[in-house]
Amino acid sequence: MKLTTKYSLLLMLCVTFSIQAIAQDDRDFRLGFKIIPGVDWVKARTNNVIKDGTGIGFSFGLMSDIRLADNYYFSPEILVTSMSNKIKMKDTTVFTLPGDAYNKVSYKYNLKYIELPLTFKFRTNESGGMRYWGQFGIAPGFIIGSNLSTLASPIGSSKAFPTDEKYIPNDKENDRFDFTEHSDNINVIRCSMILGLGIEYNLSGNTSFYGGIRFNNGFTDFLDDNKSKAINNVLGLEIGLFF
């Protein structure tokens, strides 16, 4: 084989590889995996509940894009989401159990949900392998695991509150931890609004890096108590791959 022919073949292979490497991912359907580490906090909806700092949350699961029109997509997901939510009751309020009284009551909830985000996404045209995107929608969720620890200061001769154990809030066997003035139960269903924006970078062919910021804003109360209302929110960093 002549030298010029060898160089011609080599050039053709390089060009073909380059075209494949920068090919746009414009499929009608694609699937990916993401993780979302984030910061959790509580927003009180009644005067007797106060936010007690922030917690660390984490989500992981599958994401998808279904093309509706050029650059417009319906993007359902399925995520496992863990939250750490801290609240406290007003220090001046007295809470009672049979024969005992307490104040300075605080709770730390560790919650785990299955979330089913249903969002609409807009992507810009690709330039240099890069796209920008924004999305919005709702995310119904269902509790699949929970535990709780409670702190409380005894008043007068009241016995110390049993703070050395975690317990399941909705378990009837743990109703002994419920004060007359406040129940520690949680709702099994959570609904939230999703807002997000970020970037997408085509790595090769159908493989794209996906990154962004997501605000998961709860709009249903996570506390199951008629006297106390609060919602839980998450601000997270999305990292994932479409393949």
Backbone as a ProteinNet text record, in pm:
[ID]
protein_1_A
[PRIMARY]
MKLTTKYSLLLMLCVTFSIQAIAQDDRDFRLGFKIIPGVDWVKARTNNVIKDGTGIGFSFGLMSDIRLADNYYFSPEILVTSMSNKIKMKDTTVFTLPGDAYNKVSYKYNLKYIELPLTFKFRTNESGGMRYWGQFGIAPGFIIGSNLSTLASPIGSSKAFPTDEKYIPNDKENDRFDFTEHSDNINVIRCSMILGLGIEYNLSGNTSFYGGIRFNNGFTDFLDDNKSKAINNVLGLEIGLFF
[TERTIARY]
85.4	0	88.2	56.6	135.6	121.6	224	225.1	109.3	79.6	-31.5	-164.8	-181.5	-305.2	-319.3	-206.3	-209.9	-251.1	-193.4	-227.5	-373.2	-421.4	-561.5	-656.9	-626.8	-709.6	-704.5	-584.8	-569.9	-648.6	-645.1	-718.6	-868.4	-915.7	-1058.4	-1103.3	-1020.7	-1054.4	-1061.3	-966.2	-964.3	-1087.2	-1122.8	-1240.9	-1367.5	-1377.6	-1495.7	-1507.6	-1395.1	-1397.2	-1436.1	-1383.7	-1413.4	-1561.2	-1618.8	-1760.9	-1845.6	-1809	-1883.1	-1868.6	-1750.7	-1724.1	-1804.7	-1832.8	-1904.2	-2048.1	-2093.8	-2230.8	-2328.9	-2432.1	-2533	-2624	-2667	-2759.8	-2901.2	-2966.3	-3100.3	-3202.9	-3187.7	-3281.9	-3419.3	-3522.6	-3658	-3678.1	-3598.1	-3605.6	-3464.7	-3433.3	-3303.6	-3318.4	-3225.5	-3231.4	-3098.5	-3103.4	-2980.9	-2993.1	-2883.3	-2875.4	-2822.5	-2876.3	-2832.1	-2823.1	-2741.1	-2737.9	-2757.8	-2817.5	-2844.5	-2812.4	-2689.6	-2663.3	-2720.4	-2769.2	-2832.2	-2841.6	-2897	-2920	-3071.1	-3114.4	-3256	-3285.5	-3406.1	-3452.3	-3604.2	-3656.3	-3800.1	-3853.5	-3971.9	-4042	-4170.5	-4181.2	-4298.1	-4420.3	-4537.1	-4662.6	-4757.8	-4715.7	-4790.2	-4692.2	-4743.5	-4657.6	-4585.5	-4632	-4570.9	-4449.5	-4420.4	-4309.3	-4200.3	-4074.3	-3960.2	-3857.2	-3799.2	-3690.3	-3572.1	-3508	-3396.2	-3271.6	-3225.9	-3106.3	-3135.8	-3029.1	-3040.2	-2989.1	-3019.1	-2971.9	-2913.9	-2863.5	-2805.4	-2900.1	-2926.8	-3013	-2939.5	-3000.3	-2937.4	-3043.8	-3036.3	-3126.6	-3044.5	-3098.6	-3037.4	-3145.9	-3122.3	-3219.9	-3208	-3313.2	-3316.7	-3387.1	-3338.1	-3402.3	-3421	-3515.2	-3539.8	-3586.1	-3569.4	-3619	-3702.7	-3823.5	-3911.3	-3939.4	-3897.7	-3909.8	-4056.2	-4093	-4223.5	-4214.9	-4108.3	-4079.1	-3930.2	-3877.9	-3736.1	-3700.9	-3609.9	-3558	-3658.9	-3776.2	-3874.9	-3899.3	-3896.8	-3903.8	-3994.3	-4058.6	-4121.1	-4019.9	-3991.8	-3878.5	-3920.5	-3980.3	-4013.7	-3889.9	-3893.6	-3782.8	-3837.8	-3753.3	-3783.8	-3661.8	-3682.5	-3572.3	-3599.4	-3493.3	-3497.8	-3435.2	-3511.7	-3469.3	-3466.6	-3352.4	-3338.5	-3328.6	-3397.8	-3396	-3370.2	-3303.8	-3284.9	-3345.8	-3460.3	-3535.1	-3539.5	-3502	-3496.8	-3596.4	-3676.5	-3769.3	-3765	-3809.3	-3827.6	-3956.3	-4011	-4130.7	-4089.3	-4177.3	-4144.8	-4104	-3990	-3934.6	-4029.3	-4111.3	-4200.2	-4323.1	-4347.3	-4464	-4435.8	-4531.4	-4518.9	-4592.6	-4522.6	-4580.1	-4590.4	-4697.2	-4722.1	-4737.3	-4688.8	-4717.2	-4785.4	-4846.6	-4912	-4817.3	-4843.9	-4767.1	-4640.7	-4605.3	-4479.9	-4500.9	-4412.3	-4420.3	-4281.1	-4275.8	-4149.4	-4157.5	-4040.6	-4030.2	-3901.4	-3868.5	-3750.5	-3751.2	-3861.4	-3880.7	-3830.4	-3748.8	-3700.6	-3702.4	-3709.8	-3721.2	-3621.3	-3565.3	-3484.1	-3542.7	-3599.5	-3661	-3562.8	-3547.5	-3474.1	-3576.2	-3599.4	-3708	-3653	-3717.9	-3680	-3806.6	-3800.8	-3915.6	-3879.5	-3981	-3976.6	-4043.2	-3968.9	-4024.3	-4037.6	-4143.6	-4171.1	-4183.3	-4071.7	-4077.6	-4131	-4223.7	-4281.7	-4258.2	-4159.7	-4118.9	-4116.3	-4117.9	-4097.9	-3964	-3888.9	-3753.6	-3737.4	-3665.8	-3625.9	-3474	-3420.6	-3276.5	-3242.7	-3129.8	-3081.9	-3019.9	-2995.4	-2920.7	-2778.1	-2719.3	-2583.9	-2481.1	-2382.9	-2273.2	-2144	-2052.8	-1928.6	-1949	-2054	-2085.1	-2165.4	-2190.8	-2256.7	-2400.8	-2489.2	-2626.8	-2658.3	-2755.3	-2810.1	-2956.1	-3001.7	-3138.8	-3204.7	-3336.4	-3417.7	-3537.4	-3588.8	-3704.1	-3790.6	-3917	-4010.5	-4115.3	-4176.4	-4280.1	-4314.9	-4373	-4413.2	-4350.3	-4345.4	-4285	-4366.6	-4463.8	-4529.1	-4431	-4440.7	-4351.2	-4425.5	-4368.2	-4430.7	-4324.9	-4355.5	-4259.3	-4231.4	-4104.2	-4068.6	-3982.5	-3946.5	-3868.7	-3858.5	-3856	-3845.9	-3802.6	-3730.8	-3707.7	-3690.8	-3694.4	-3705.1	-3636.9	-3571.5	-3521.5	-3574	-3605.2	-3667.4	-3584.9	-3570.6	-3509	-3613	-3611.8	-3705.4	-3646.8	-3668.1	-3617.7	-3729.2	-3707.7	-3812	-3830.5	-3952.5	-3986	-4012.5	-3950.3	-3972.1	-3924.9	-4012.7	-3976.6	-4008.9	-4039.7	-4071.3	-3949.7	-3977.2	-3865.5	-3806.5	-3680.1	-3610.8	-3680.7	-3685.6	-3748.3	-3654.3	-3708.4	-3622	-3562.1	-3447.3	-3388.1	-3279.9	-3255.5	-3142.2	-3181.2	-3294.9	-3334.2	-3403.5	-3382.2	-3458.1	-3580.4	-3689.4	-3811.2	-3885.8	-3980.1	-4058.3	-4179.4	-4195.1	-4298.9	-4442	-4471.6	-4609.9	-4646.2	-4555.8	-4581.7	-4661.2	-4777.6	-4863	-4793.6	-4697.4	-4625.3	-4542.7	-4517	-4435.5	-4519.1	-4648.4	-4734.7	-4703	-4627	-4588.9	-4500.3	-4440.7	-4358.4	-4441.9	-4569.3	-4653.8	-4703.8	-4676.6	-4731.6	-4877.9	-4951.7	-5091.8	-5102.6	-5004.4	-5007.9	-4948.2	-4884.5	-4819.8	-4795.3	-4832.2	-4804.5	-4683.7	-4596.5	-4475.4	-4493.6	-4616.5	-4640.1	-4610.2	-4586.7	-4558.5	-4656.5	-4678.6	-4763.5	-4688.6	-4759.1	-4695.6	-4683	-4753.3	-4746.4	-4688.5	-4595.6	-4536.5	-4543.2	-4585	-4584.9	-4501	-4429.5	-4340.3	-4336.3	-4287.3	-4264.3	-4115.5	-4081.7	-3943	-3906.3	-3795.9	-3737.5	-3589.5	-3539.5	-3399.3	-3340.9	-3209.7	-3137.7	-2995.4	-2933.4	-2797.9	-2743.1	-2644.3	-2574	-2573.6	-2547.6	-2530.1	-2415.9	-2323.5	-2206.9	-2194.2	-2192.5	-2181.1	-2038.4	-2023	-1891	-1852.1	-1947.4	-1920.9	-2049.3	-2091.6	-2210.5	-2332.3	-2390.1	-2510.7	-2483	-2356.4	-2320.1	-2299.2	-2373.8	-2365.5	-2356.8	-2270.7	-2264.1	-2376	-2435.8	-2552.3	-2528.4	-2538.2	-2516.9	-2605.3	-2641	-2726.3	-2763.4	-2852.4	-2905.5	-3055.1	-3105.7	-3248.6	-3304.1	-3417.2	-3492.4	-3616.2	-3623	-3736	-3816.7	-3923.8	-4000.8	-4129.2	-4132.3	-4251.9	-4370.2	-4488.5	-4607.9	-4716.6	-4686	-4775.7	-4704	-4779.2	-4721.1	-4660.4	-4539.1	-4481.9	-4519.5	-4565.7	-4614	-4761	-4795.5	-4934.2	-4991	-5021.7	-5072.3	-5161.5	-5277.5	-5372.2	-5324.3	-5236.7	-5193.6	-5060.4	-4983.6	-4849.2	-4835.4	-4792.2	-4778.4	-4640.5	-4577.1	-4447.3	-4424.5	-4348.3	-4308.4	-4156.8	-4107.8	-3963.1	-3916.9	-3801.7	-3745.4	-3603.9	-3559.6	-3423.4	-3366.4	-3242.6	-3166.4	-3049.6	-3047.7	-2949.7	-2867.7	-2754.9	-2665.6	-2685	-2733.5	-2758.2	-2631.3	-2597	-2484.4	-2528.9	-2512.6	-2557.4	-2501.6	-2542.7	-2504.4	-2626.3	-2642.4	-2733.6	-2652.5	-2712.3	-2638.2	-2732.2
-120.2	0	124.1	216.8	337.2	420.4	503.8	586.9	685.7	743.1	840.6	774.3	650	577	551.8	516.2	494.2	621.3	734	860.6	897.8	866.5	896.6	817.1	688	604.1	652	688.9	738.3	866.2	954.8	1080.3	1055.5	959.4	927.6	872	786.5	731.5	840.7	934.4	1044.9	1132.5	1162	1245.9	1176.4	1045.1	968.5	966.4	942.4	940.8	1077.5	1184.2	1319.4	1351.7	1309.2	1335.4	1262.6	1135.2	1058.7	1119.2	1172.5	1224.7	1350.4	1431	1556.3	1547.7	1424.9	1409.8	1452.3	1522.4	1568.9	1453.7	1457.1	1357.2	1411.5	1379.6	1431	1318.4	1217	1105.2	1148.6	1074.9	1102.2	1052.3	955.7	903.9	867.8	903.6	866.4	849.1	774.9	735.4	768.6	802.5	834.1	806	831.8	811.8	939.4	976	1098.4	1078.7	1162.7	1175.9	1323.7	1350.4	1488.7	1505.7	1537.3	1578.4	1718.3	1744.4	1873.5	1913.7	2031	2087.8	2093.3	2041.1	2037.9	2142.9	2197.3	2282.6	2278.3	2327	2325.3	2467.9	2485.2	2613	2593.1	2663.4	2649	2718	2656.9	2715.4	2748.3	2717.1	2758.1	2821.3	2903.3	2981.8	2898.7	2778.6	2699	2618.6	2617.4	2540.4	2635.5	2601.4	2684	2595.2	2645.2	2572.4	2561.3	2444.4	2421.5	2383.3	2475.1	2449.9	2375	2329.7	2258.8	2116	2035.5	1897.5	1864.8	1744.6	1698	1596.4	1615.3	1523.5	1460.2	1356.1	1287	1213.5	1226.8	1154.7	1081.8	971.1	902	825.7	804	729.3	753.5	716.7	723.4	849.2	902.9	1015.9	981.8	1048.8	1023.2	1151	1154	1262.5	1202.9	1254.7	1214.7	1339.4	1338.4	1457.5	1489.9	1616.8	1668.2	1751.5	1827.2	1910.4	1941.5	2009.9	2044.4	2119.2	2060	2118.7	2122.7	2062	2055.3	1908.3	1877	1738.5	1723	1608	1561.7	1471.4	1497.6	1432.7	1366	1246.3	1174	1111.2	1096.5	1037.1	944.9	863.1	787.5	795.8	851.6	880.5	823.9	783.2	755.3	876.4	941.1	1067.5	1055.3	1090.6	1092.7	1237	1269	1403.2	1396.3	1499.3	1514.8	1649.5	1646.6	1768.1	1791.6	1913	1947.5	2059.4	2039.1	2143.4	2151.4	2264	2275.6	2352.5	2327.1	2397	2519.9	2615.9	2735.9	2699.2	2754.9	2718.5	2750.4	2852.3	2893.1	2804	2719.1	2631.8	2511.5	2476.9	2361	2243.4	2130.3	2009.3	1904.1	1827.7	1735	1591	1500.6	1357.7	1324.5	1209.2	1177.1	1192.2	1290.3	1310.8	1391.9	1435.1	1506.7	1624.1	1725.5	1844.8	1878.2	1932.5	1958.4	2087.6	2145.2	2252.9	2232.3	2331	2319.7	2186.1	2159.7	2034.2	2050.8	1956.5	1959.9	1819.3	1814	1686.7	1682.9	1565.9	1542.3	1423.1	1451.6	1349.1	1303.6	1173.4	1114.9	1044	1100.5	1055.2	1003	900.8	846.2	830.6	885.7	884.8	818.1	761.8	737	856.4	928.4	1044.1	1013.4	1068.4	1048.7	1185.3	1256	1388.5	1380.7	1470.6	1482	1625.3	1645	1780.8	1800.1	1927.2	1967.5	2039.9	2008.6	2061.3	2132.4	2242.6	2313.2	2309.6	2272.3	2272.2	2369.2	2435.4	2519	2430.5	2488.2	2416.3	2391.2	2284.4	2248	2337.9	2381.7	2462.4	2415.4	2360.6	2308.4	2195	2115.2	2003.8	2043.1	2172.5	2222.7	2265.1	2232.3	2281.9	2338.8	2428.4	2477.2	2434.5	2405.9	2358.5	2419.1	2420.7	2458.1	2365.6	2341.5	2252.5	2293	2252.6	2277.2	2166.9	2143.4	2041.4	2010.8	1894.1	1850.9	1715.1	1682.4	1555.3	1494.7	1408.3	1333.2	1235.2	1218.2	1128.5	1047.7	932	840.3	792.4	801.3	765.4	615.1	576.4	434.4	401.7	503.4	479.4	605.8	591.7	709.9	669.1	759	748	887.1	895.9	1025.4	1018.5	1127.8	1142.3	1273.7	1274.3	1388.5	1433	1563.7	1622.1	1705.5	1700	1778.6	1798.7	1917	1949	1931.8	1850.1	1831.6	1957.6	1981.3	2095.2	2043.4	2108.5	2070	1929	1849.4	1713.7	1609.2	1653.5	1558.7	1471.6	1347.4	1257	1293.9	1255.5	1289	1225	1301.4	1248.7	1143.7	1032.1	924.5	965.4	1033.7	1088.8	999.7	883.7	801.9	699.1	714.2	617.3	684.9	626.3	667.1	577.7	633.2	554.4	592.9	509.8	532.5	617.7	736.1	827.3	777.1	703.8	663.5	528.4	470.3	342.2	364.9	299.6	320.4	282.7	189.6	151.4	267.6	367.8	481.9	604.5	586.5	699.5	753.4	678.3	726.3	850.4	875.9	995.1	1117	1097.9	1208.1	1292.3	1421.9	1514.2	1542.9	1583.8	1620.5	1738.3	1827.4	1950.3	1933.8	1818.9	1800.7	1653.4	1609.3	1472.9	1473.4	1373	1369.4	1292.3	1254.3	1175.7	1255.4	1183.5	1246	1195.4	1276.7	1235.9	1137.9	1038.5	936.5	982.4	1088.6	1142.5	1283.8	1311.8	1444.1	1487	1610.5	1665.6	1792.6	1814.3	1930	1985.3	2108.1	2172.2	2164.1	2134.9	2121.8	2237.6	2305.2	2406.6	2375	2375.9	2342.7	2409.3	2423.9	2474.3	2421.1	2412.5	2359	2345.8	2256.2	2236.7	2088.7	2063.9	1928.1	1931.5	1837.2	1835.7	1698.7	1695.6	1570.2	1517.5	1399.4	1338.7	1258.6	1179.9	1099.4	1031	1050.8	983.1	1013.7	908	923	950.1	961	981.4	1129.6	1181	1322.7	1339.2	1429.6	1469.4	1567.7	1555.8	1635.5	1695.8	1826.6	1890.7	2012.2	2043.7	2159.4	2176.9	2270.6	2301.3	2276.6	2211.4	2181.5	2229.8	2299.7	2340.1	2252.4	2173.1	2084	2146.9	2217.1	2298.7	2226.2	2173	2104.4	2198.4	2150.9	2233.4	2158.6	2039.6	1971.1	1956.3	1959.4	1948.1	1809	1805.4	1673.6	1628.1	1720	1682.9	1643.8	1535.6	1489.9	1525.1	1653.5	1703.3	1823.8	1827.3	1936.2	2070.6	2069.8	2195.1	2246	2160.8	2197.9	2167.2	2268.1	2251.6	2300.4	2225.3	2264.4	2189.2	2250.7	2186.4	2167.2	2071.2	2049.8	2076.6	2142	2184.5	2131.8	2123.7	2078.6	2165.2	2208.2	2269.9	2177.4	2121.9	2017.7	2044.6	1973.7	1977.4	1848.6	1861.6	1744.1	1707	1577.9	1526.8	1393.6	1380.7	1257.2	1235.6	1123.4	1087.6	1038.7	1084.8	1023.6	926.2	811.4	712.6	640.2
0	0	0	-87.6	-94.4	31.8	58.4	178.9	179.3	62	54.5	85.6	42.8	71.3	221.2	285.8	431.1	503.5	463.3	527.3	501.3	381.7	348.8	437.3	454.6	541.1	685.7	732.2	868.5	888.6	788.3	796.4	801.6	719.9	718.3	853.1	913.9	1045.2	1150.4	1147.4	1244.4	1229.1	1102.9	1078.6	1126.6	1095.1	1138.6	1289.3	1357.6	1504.6	1560.6	1501.4	1549.2	1533.4	1418.8	1395.7	1498.4	1527.5	1627.1	1765.3	1795.8	1930	1958.3	1852.6	1875.3	1827.3	1793.3	1744.4	1851.4	1810.6	1904.2	1944.2	2067.9	2119.1	2104.3	1995.1	1966.1	1959.4	2044.2	2043.3	2094.8	2052.9	2101.3	2243.7	2286.3	2423.2	2469.1	2590.6	2647.2	2797.6	2853.7	2994	3059.8	3188.7	3260	3408.3	3478.7	3623.6	3686.5	3803.4	3870	4020.5	4082.4	4227.9	4261.1	4378.1	4418	4566.4	4602.1	4740.7	4762.9	4885.2	4907.1	5053	5073.3	5205.8	5230.5	5346.4	5383.5	5489.9	5485.5	5594.1	5601	5710.4	5737.4	5737.7	5682.3	5689.6	5768	5881.9	5968.4	5908.3	5931.5	5884.4	6000.2	6121.5	6240.4	6338.1	6428.4	6517.3	6623	6649.3	6756.5	6711.2	6580.1	6525	6476.1	6503.4	6462.2	6392.8	6284.6	6218.8	6314.3	6315.5	6407.2	6327	6243	6163.6	6034.6	5968.7	5842.2	5857.1	5757.6	5755.2	5618.5	5605.3	5480.1	5417.7	5288.7	5215.7	5098.9	5041.8	4929.6	4850.3	4717.5	4627.7	4522.9	4473.1	4361.1	4286.2	4156.6	4079.2	3930.9	3858.7	3713.7	3665.6	3553.1	3487.3	3340.2	3274.9	3133.2	3065.2	2935.6	2851.1	2739.8	2721.5	2612.3	2529	2403.2	2320	2290.3	2312.9	2275.1	2148	2134.2	2017.2	2022.7	1922.7	1923.2	2051.7	2130.5	2254.2	2369.9	2353.9	2461.9	2496.7	2628.3	2671.3	2793.6	2802	2925	2992.7	3122.5	3189.1	3320.4	3312.9	3436.8	3499.8	3633.2	3707.9	3815.9	3869.6	3991.3	4081.8	4202.3	4293.5	4432	4498.4	4641.8	4710.6	4797.6	4858.7	5010.5	5069.7	5216.2	5263.2	5372.2	5429.6	5579.5	5630.1	5773.5	5811.9	5879.5	5911.3	6062	6102.4	6244	6273.7	6377.2	6422	6574	6625.5	6769.2	6796.3	6912.8	6954.9	7036.2	7049.6	7126.2	7268.9	7312.7	7444	7558.3	7541.1	7650.4	7663.6	7563.2	7568	7657.2	7740.6	7828.3	7764.5	7753.1	7695.4	7805	7800.5	7911.1	7862.4	7947.3	7942.4	8074.7	8087.7	8215	8334.1	8419.1	8541.1	8525	8402.4	8380.2	8284.3	8297.4	8212.4	8157.9	8034.5	7967	7885.1	7860.4	7761.4	7680.9	7595.5	7507.3	7431.8	7366.3	7293.6	7149.1	7102.2	6963.5	6905.3	6772.8	6702.3	6586.6	6562.6	6443.5	6368.5	6251.2	6167.5	6059.5	6045.6	5933.2	5844.4	5725.8	5639.9	5507.8	5455.3	5324.9	5240.5	5117.2	5027.4	4894.8	4829.7	4685.8	4620.1	4534.6	4464.8	4315.8	4255.6	4113.2	4045.6	4028	3965.6	3821.7	3791.1	3656.9	3611.4	3525.2	3490.2	3338.9	3300.8	3162.4	3153.1	3047.2	3033.3	2899.6	2903	2781.6	2772.2	2653.6	2630.6	2517.2	2530.4	2420.7	2312.8	2196.1	2092.9	2140.5	2089.7	2131.1	2063.8	2139.9	2087	2152	2070.8	2126	2222.5	2200.8	2289.9	2412.7	2433.8	2553.9	2525.2	2617	2616.8	2755.8	2760.9	2887.2	2894.2	3016	3030.5	3154.7	3151.6	3267.1	3273.7	3393.1	3406.4	3525.2	3518.1	3627.1	3625.5	3741.5	3749.2	3893.4	3915.8	4049.2	4079.3	4209.3	4251.3	4364.9	4333.1	4440.4	4502.8	4634.5	4705.2	4810.1	4845.3	4940.2	5038.6	5166.8	5270.4	5265.8	5273.3	5276.2	5397.6	5475.5	5596.2	5679.1	5809.9	5895.7	6035.7	6100	6243.6	6300.5	6430.6	6497.6	6632.9	6669.6	6806.4	6862.7	6991.4	7057.1	7176.8	7192.6	7311.8	7385	7517.2	7597.6	7737.2	7792.7	7927	8029	8131.8	8233.9	8317.9	8360.4	8445.1	8586.3	8686.8	8825.8	8854.6	8912.6	8952.8	8845.8	8724.7	8617.5	8586.4	8548.2	8516.1	8380.4	8361.8	8237	8118.1	8008.1	7886.9	7826.5	7775.1	7720.5	7585.6	7589.2	7467.3	7407	7464.6	7421.8	7315.6	7251.7	7150.3	7032	6915.2	6797.4	6787.2	6737.4	6726.7	6599.5	6559.2	6438.4	6475	6415	6461.2	6442.9	6335.7	6309.3	6370.3	6446.4	6510.2	6638.2	6649	6766	6895.8	6889	7010.1	7065.1	6980.8	7024.3	7058.6	7075	7111.6	7250.8	7328.2	7462.3	7453.4	7334.5	7315.7	7276	7245.7	7198.1	7314.9	7306.1	7405.2	7372.7	7475.7	7454.6	7357.8	7363.3	7283	7143.3	7114.5	6984.2	6958.7	6839	6796	6703.2	6717.6	6635	6503.7	6470.2	6349.5	6222.4	6112.6	5983.8	5879.3	5775.3	5663.1	5574.6	5523.6	5440.3	5295.1	5258	5121.5	5126.9	5037.6	5024.7	4878.4	4854.2	4719	4718.2	4609.9	4602.4	4460.7	4451.2	4322.4	4291.6	4166.4	4122.8	4030.9	4063	3975	3960.9	3837.9	3817.9	3695.7	3694.6	3577.6	3582.5	3462.3	3459.8	3320	3307.3	3180.7	3144.5	3018.5	2969.2	2868.6	2881.8	2792.7	2730	2596.4	2523.3	2531.7	2590.8	2605.4	2482.4	2433	2313.8	2271.4	2145.5	2095.9	2180.3	2241.2	2322.4	2470.1	2507.6	2648.1	2677.1	2774.8	2809.8	2960.5	3002.5	3143.7	3172	3290.2	3327.6	3465.2	3477.6	3606.8	3623.7	3748.3	3770.2	3915.8	3938.9	4072	4071.8	4176.5	4186.2	4319.3	4312.1	4430.9	4439.5	4545.7	4572	4685.6	4648.5	4742.6	4782.8	4904.4	4951.3	4964	4924.2	4945.1	5021.2	5070.4	5163.4	5297.5	5406	5539.8	5559.4	5614.2	5644.1	5784.8	5870.2	6003	5996.7	6061.4	6067.4	6204.7	6222	6349.2	6321.5	6381.8	6355.3	6408.5	6510.7	6573.1	6520.1	6453.4	6408.3	6259.7	6183.5	6039.7	5994.6	5905.1	5850.1	5720.2	5630.2	5505.5	5506	5429.1	5418.9	5275.5	5264.5	5136.6	5120.6	4993.8	4963.2	4850.5	4866.7	4758.7	4729.7	4606.7	4577.4	4453.3	4445.1	4329.5	4250.8	4127.3	4042.9	3963.9	3966.9	3889.2	3828.4	3695.2	3633.8	3495	3435.4	3299.9	3224	3100.9	3005.8	2920.3	2888	2810.2	2714.7
[MASK]
+++++++++++++++++++++++++++++++++++++++++++++++++++++++++++++++++++++++++++++++++++++++++++++++++++++++++++++++++++++++++++++++++++++++++++++++++++++++++++++++++++++++++++++++++++++++++++++++++++++++++++++++++++++++++++++++++++++++++++++++++++

